[in-house]
Amino acid sequence: MDEIFEKEDDGELKVGMEVHSDAEAYELYNNYALKKGFSVQKHVIRRDSSNNIRQREYVCSKQGFQMDEALCEVKKVNKLETRTGCKALIRFTVTSGVWKVSHINHNHNYELAKAKERQFLKSG
């Protein structure tokens, strides 16, 4: 799997890169994320009428916002808000078993983890 990431001379993920499974797609983005200083989470999955995966998105773990306290009746633990509404993501489109990067947004709305902090990232 590292071969796919290392093939890119500048280390950046680009539209058109290909892998062959959901696991490879996740590993590709997760390895990239760890090198850059953020965590990822699995997000949207779109299927065709035969229940085959057509598209899959992985997003920055800081995507979205925490649910408003007023909407949540039972709050068990007060947690520090970690989500910032970050829009960074990668989208793979699947055709004939080939997972191809069809969209990528590299822009984060917060400061990424420094090298010495990366060992503490969630998806690492």
Helices and strands as residue ranges (DSSP letters): H 2-7, E 18-19, H 22-36, E 40-47, E 53-60, G 69-71, E 89-95, E 98-105, G 115-120
